[in-house]
Amino acid sequence: MVADAMEGYAQKLEKPANVRDIWWTAGLLHDLDWEKFPNEHPKKATENILPENGYSTEIIEAIESHAPERTGREPETEMERYLFACDELSGFMHAVSLMRPNKFSDMKVRSVTKKLKDRRFAENVPRKDIEKGANLIGVSLHDHIQNLIEIFKTKY
């Protein structure tokens, strides 16, 4: 979902196709090492797996910056800021969609914001990172959620 969110935002920002591909790839690979190496995430991917497989510094640094508390690298570039912004919110919205019979097709922003207020719902998702992400890309949380609904309703 994060890959689709990144590609959707790159398209919305009118990035050329090659840049959209880079953003999509960063979104796709950002949690590459999470399942197998959760205690080393994302450093296992950024220090070993991705460099060994020829991925660009741009993608590697974006993936590092999506977890600044683990890497010390804050999101700075546009792609890094969008990856951070899309990561936690995409997962949270996926959880919301699972509770709805029509998934994203008729989802409203208020459905997501209501669940964000319920600390027991998807309790492991850090709400402060969702807020920080919207701030990093310079949009209101409402607009960020609406943008992702529009992207996801065409895909899921």
BELJOUR-V890971 format. One record per pair of residues at least 24 apart in sequence whose C-alpha atoms are under 8 Angstrom apart, sorted by the first residue. I is the first residue (numbers start at 1). J is the second residue. D is the distance in Angstrom with one decimal. If there is no record, write none. Layout:
BEGIN
I | J | D
I | J | D
END
This chain:
BEGIN
1 | 27 | 8.0
1 | 28 | 8.0
1 | 90 | 6.3
1 | 91 | 7.5
1 | 152 | 7.8
2 | 27 | 4.9
2 | 28 | 6.5
2 | 83 | 7.6
2 | 86 | 6.0
2 | 87 | 5.9
2 | 90 | 6.1
2 | 91 | 7.9
3 | 27 | 3.9
3 | 28 | 4.6
4 | 151 | 7.3
4 | 152 | 7.5
5 | 86 | 6.4
5 | 90 | 7.4
5 | 148 | 6.4
5 | 151 | 6.5
5 | 152 | 7.4
6 | 82 | 6.9
6 | 83 | 6.7
6 | 86 | 7.1
8 | 151 | 5.9
9 | 82 | 7.9
22 | 59 | 7.2
23 | 59 | 7.9
23 | 79 | 6.6
25 | 59 | 7.6
26 | 59 | 5.4
26 | 60 | 7.8
26 | 62 | 6.9
26 | 63 | 6.5
26 | 83 | 7.6
27 | 83 | 6.5
27 | 87 | 8.0
29 | 63 | 7.7
30 | 63 | 5.1
30 | 66 | 7.6
41 | 70 | 7.7
42 | 67 | 7.2
42 | 70 | 7.6
42 | 71 | 7.7
43 | 71 | 7.2
78 | 137 | 7.7
81 | 133 | 7.0
81 | 136 | 5.7
81 | 137 | 6.1
82 | 133 | 7.3
82 | 136 | 7.6
82 | 137 | 6.2
84 | 133 | 5.8
85 | 129 | 7.7
85 | 130 | 6.5
85 | 132 | 7.3
85 | 133 | 3.6
85 | 134 | 5.9
85 | 136 | 7.0
85 | 137 | 7.1
86 | 133 | 7.2
88 | 125 | 6.5
88 | 126 | 7.4
88 | 129 | 7.0
88 | 130 | 6.2
89 | 130 | 5.8
89 | 145 | 7.8
90 | 148 | 7.5
92 | 122 | 6.8
92 | 125 | 6.9
95 | 122 | 7.1
103 | 156 | 7.5
104 | 149 | 6.4
104 | 152 | 6.5
104 | 153 | 4.9
104 | 156 | 6.9
105 | 153 | 5.2
107 | 149 | 7.0
108 | 146 | 7.6
108 | 149 | 7.8
109 | 142 | 6.5
109 | 145 | 6.1
109 | 146 | 5.9
109 | 149 | 7.9
112 | 145 | 7.6
END
